[in-house]
Amino acid sequence: MKREEFSYVWTDKKRTIFGLPISFTRYFLTETKFITRTGFLSIDEDEIDLYKITDKKVKFPFWQRIVKCGTIMIFSKDTDTPTKEVHCIKNARKVSELIDKYLNIMRDKYGIRGRDLMHIDGYGGDFDDNTDDLD
């Protein structure tokens, strides 16, 4: 992927021991998607559309707190990745707020709220199965 294809709002690498970005996992946030790229020779990318995110959680494990890092757990209605962990990144709380900002912009653009995602993959709660009418 060329850098010109997307305008990134935020990008960082997964950090390892001592908080150093010595990893082949890279995270990108655009105005519409959250992208995770892993690998060195063979590269895998996973994208989550921001409007599909239903919830997030920020964790600060002890060893990550020492190097001023944190982990963001993203829960979504994405079929490939219902949960994603954004491991050991700097400024996890600020990144979480940045995701919220663009998440709300995308939801407003499509007219979607969190409650609207409850039945995005099925018929919803109003499906009436009248099997008695088959007689």
Secondary structure as a PSIPRED ss2 file (coil, helix, strand):
# PSIPRED VFORMAT (PSIPRED V4.0)

   1 M C   1.000  0.000  0.000
   2 K C   1.000  0.000  0.000
   3 R C   1.000  0.000  0.000
   4 E C   1.000  0.000  0.000
   5 E C   1.000  0.000  0.000
   6 F C   1.000  0.000  0.000
   7 S C   1.000  0.000  0.000
   8 Y C   1.000  0.000  0.000
   9 V C   1.000  0.000  0.000
  10 W E   0.000  0.000  1.000
  11 T E   0.000  0.000  1.000
  12 D E   0.000  0.000  1.000
  13 K E   0.000  0.000  1.000
  14 K C   1.000  0.000  0.000
  15 R C   1.000  0.000  0.000
  16 T C   1.000  0.000  0.000
  17 I H   0.000  1.000  0.000
  18 F H   0.000  1.000  0.000
  19 G H   0.000  1.000  0.000
  20 L C   1.000  0.000  0.000
  21 P C   1.000  0.000  0.000
  22 I C   1.000  0.000  0.000
  23 S C   1.000  0.000  0.000
  24 F C   1.000  0.000  0.000
  25 T E   0.000  0.000  1.000
  26 R E   0.000  0.000  1.000
  27 Y E   0.000  0.000  1.000
  28 F E   0.000  0.000  1.000
  29 L E   0.000  0.000  1.000
  30 T C   1.000  0.000  0.000
  31 E C   1.000  0.000  0.000
  32 T C   1.000  0.000  0.000
  33 K E   0.000  0.000  1.000
  34 F E   0.000  0.000  1.000
  35 I E   0.000  0.000  1.000
  36 T E   0.000  0.000  1.000
  37 R E   0.000  0.000  1.000
  38 T E   0.000  0.000  1.000
  39 G C   1.000  0.000  0.000
  40 F C   1.000  0.000  0.000
  41 L C   1.000  0.000  0.000
  42 S C   1.000  0.000  0.000
  43 I C   1.000  0.000  0.000
  44 D E   0.000  0.000  1.000
  45 E E   0.000  0.000  1.000
  46 D E   0.000  0.000  1.000
  47 E E   0.000  0.000  1.000
  48 I E   0.000  0.000  1.000
  49 D E   0.000  0.000  1.000
  50 L H   0.000  1.000  0.000
  51 Y H   0.000  1.000  0.000
  52 K H   0.000  1.000  0.000
  53 I E   0.000  0.000  1.000
  54 T E   0.000  0.000  1.000
  55 D E   0.000  0.000  1.000
  56 K E   0.000  0.000  1.000
  57 K E   0.000  0.000  1.000
  58 V E   0.000  0.000  1.000
  59 K E   0.000  0.000  1.000
  60 F C   1.000  0.000  0.000
  61 P C   1.000  0.000  0.000
  62 F H   0.000  1.000  0.000
  63 W H   0.000  1.000  0.000
  64 Q H   0.000  1.000  0.000
  65 R H   0.000  1.000  0.000
  66 I H   0.000  1.000  0.000
  67 V C   1.000  0.000  0.000
  68 K C   1.000  0.000  0.000
  69 C E   0.000  0.000  1.000
  70 G E   0.000  0.000  1.000
  71 T E   0.000  0.000  1.000
  72 I E   0.000  0.000  1.000
  73 M E   0.000  0.000  1.000
  74 I E   0.000  0.000  1.000
  75 F E   0.000  0.000  1.000
  76 S E   0.000  0.000  1.000
  77 K C   1.000  0.000  0.000
  78 D C   1.000  0.000  0.000
  79 T C   1.000  0.000  0.000
  80 D C   1.000  0.000  0.000
  81 T C   1.000  0.000  0.000
  82 P C   1.000  0.000  0.000
  83 T E   0.000  0.000  1.000
  84 K E   0.000  0.000  1.000
  85 E E   0.000  0.000  1.000
  86 V E   0.000  0.000  1.000
  87 H E   0.000  0.000  1.000
  88 C E   0.000  0.000  1.000
  89 I E   0.000  0.000  1.000
  90 K E   0.000  0.000  1.000
  91 N C   1.000  0.000  0.000
  92 A H   0.000  1.000  0.000
  93 R H   0.000  1.000  0.000
  94 K H   0.000  1.000  0.000
  95 V H   0.000  1.000  0.000
  96 S H   0.000  1.000  0.000
  97 E H   0.000  1.000  0.000
  98 L H   0.000  1.000  0.000
  99 I H   0.000  1.000  0.000
 100 D H   0.000  1.000  0.000
 101 K H   0.000  1.000  0.000
 102 Y H   0.000  1.000  0.000
 103 L H   0.000  1.000  0.000
 104 N H   0.000  1.000  0.000
 105 I H   0.000  1.000  0.000
 106 M H   0.000  1.000  0.000
 107 R H   0.000  1.000  0.000
 108 D H   0.000  1.000  0.000
 109 K H   0.000  1.000  0.000
 110 Y H   0.000  1.000  0.000
 111 G C   1.000  0.000  0.000
 112 I C   1.000  0.000  0.000
 113 R C   1.000  0.000  0.000
 114 G H   0.000  1.000  0.000
 115 R H   0.000  1.000  0.000
 116 D H   0.000  1.000  0.000
 117 L H   0.000  1.000  0.000
 118 M H   0.000  1.000  0.000
 119 H H   0.000  1.000  0.000
 120 I C   1.000  0.000  0.000
 121 D C   1.000  0.000  0.000
 122 G C   1.000  0.000  0.000
 123 Y C   1.000  0.000  0.000
 124 G C   1.000  0.000  0.000
 125 G C   1.000  0.000  0.000
 126 D C   1.000  0.000  0.000
 127 F C   1.000  0.000  0.000
 128 D C   1.000  0.000  0.000
 129 D C   1.000  0.000  0.000
 130 N C   1.000  0.000  0.000
 131 T H   0.000  1.000  0.000
 132 D H   0.000  1.000  0.000
 133 D H   0.000  1.000  0.000
 134 L H   0.000  1.000  0.000
 135 D C   1.000  0.000  0.000
